[in-house]
């Protein structure tokens, strides 16, 4: 059960536990957990946006990319936690610390 209300914290804890995962899988797990706890569920698009923000802040990094099963799909991107940033204050509210470049 997810105790933290923030998506960024959930991603941090998830990647800390399993080390590497791809966006669709993380989004599916997060949505299932939020539905069980009857909390507001983020859209897949919102999940992708937070991944972009976390990567831009250097909190996570892309580790590999796999070709999609169908040529019209985007490649599957895997991410892992940047261990040196595990305790960064930016995890508490990534959007607050993100600045458009």
Secondary structure, 3 states (H helix, E strand, C coil): CCCCCCHHHHHHHHHHHHCCEEHHHHHHHHHHHHHHCCCCCCCHHHHHHHHHHHHHCCCEEEEEEECCCCCCCCCEEEEEECHHHCCCHHHHHHHHHCCCC
